[in-house]
């Protein structure tokens, strides 16, 4: 499967590698200054992949997750390329396994990322993923800054 998942209390500002290959390098840091119990894995480590990427997430949230809004901000070679917001948990009829996770409870989730639909041009990407516990985006649960370096064009 994905091998052994484990918890690491990351030091703020220290980059953690997700993967590296001949065509892709990915890492992340936390946006805030607090250590988190969090791991994220992605397979396969390639932009040339014709199937889905498989992601595995393990996280111990510091708050209950009854409401969760995710905001993705993507920059490509320093220019803003995408802003996308998605409500994952609203507290009623939620379909995602993260919804209802309690503070201190271990969340383990696997999901697909449809990488085969996306052709990434060669370059540097910065992807900020923020999770909020309210609609107004005032109460941040988590913030990750992913760095993705695509080493060769996929087309």
N, C-alpha and C positions, 0 to 999 in steps of 0.2 A: 504494500500500500504506500504510505508516505514515510515509512520508517518511524523511528521513535520521536515523538513530540515531547518537548520539555519546556520548562519555564526558565526564563532568564530575566533578571531584573537589569534592564539596560541602563547604562549611564547616559544621562541626557547629553545630546550633542554628538555622541559617538555613533558612527554609521555602522549599521548591521547589514552584511551581504545577504541577499536573497539567493542570487545565483550569478554565475558568470560562464560564458561560452564564447565561441569564436565570433558570434554575431550579436550577442546581447550581454549587458551587464546591468544588474539591478541591485539597489540597496535602499535602505530607509533610515531616517532618524525621527525622533519625536519632536514635535513643534514646541512642547512645553518643557519646563525644567524639572519635571517629576519623573522618577523611574516608574516603569510599567512592567507588569507581568504579561508578556505578549510574545507570540511567535507567529510568523507568516512564512509560508513556503509556496513556491510556484514551480510546476513542472509541465512540460519540459522547458528548459531555459533556452528558448530560441524564438526568433521572430519569423523563422522560415517554416514553422510548424503548420501543417495543413489541417490539424485537428484542434481540439479545444485545449486551452491551458487548464490545468487542475490546480486549484488553490486550496491551501489548508491553513486555518486560522485557529489559534488557541489564545484565549484572553481571559483575564480575571478583571472585570470592570470594577471601578471604584464607586459606581452608582447603580441603582436598579435601572433596567432598560424596559420601560413601558412605552416610551416614545423615542424614536430614533430617526433623525433626519441626517442623511449623508450628503455632503457637498464635495464634489470633485472639481478641482481647478487644475488645468493642464497648460503648461508652457512648453513650447517647442523652440529650441535655440533662442531662448530669452523672450519670445513673443507669446502672449496669451492666445491659446488655441481653442480652449473649451472650458465652459463652466456648466456643470450639470448637477442638479439637485434631485434627490430621490427620497421619498418618505418610506422607510422600511417598516417602522412600527408606529401605530397610532393608538394602540391600547384596545382595539376592537377588531376581531376577526383577522389577526395578523398571520401571515403565511410563512414568515421567516423564523428559523430556529433561534436567532439571537433575541427575538422579542420575548419578554417575560423573564430574561435572565436577571437574577438578583445580585446585588452588590456582594463581591467576594466569591461568588459562584464561578466555577470554571466553565467557560464557554468553549466548546470544540465544534468546529464547523468546517465542512468541505463544500466547495462550490466550483462551478465551471465559469471560465472567462472565455468568451467567444473570440479568441485571438485570430482565428482564421478569416474573419470578416474584415479585419483591420490590416492595412498595409502601412507599416511604419517606415517613413523615409529615414535615411541615415541622419543621425544627429543626437543632440542631448535633450532629454525631456525631464521636466520637473513636475511631479504630480502631488498636489497637496490634497489629502483626504481628511475631512473634518467630520466628526460625529457630534450632533447636538441633541440634547434632551428636551428641546422646546422648539416651537415653530419660529420664534423670533431670532433664533441662532445666538442667544445670549449665554446659554449654559453648555459649554463644550465638554463632552465625555472623553473624547480622544482626538488627537491630531497627529497625522503622520505625513512626513515629507519624503516621497519616493523619488529616487534618481534613477532614470533609465537611459542608458547609453546604447543606441542602436549603431552597431559598427559597420553595417553594410545595408544597402537598399534591398528591400524585399521584393522588388519587381524588376 
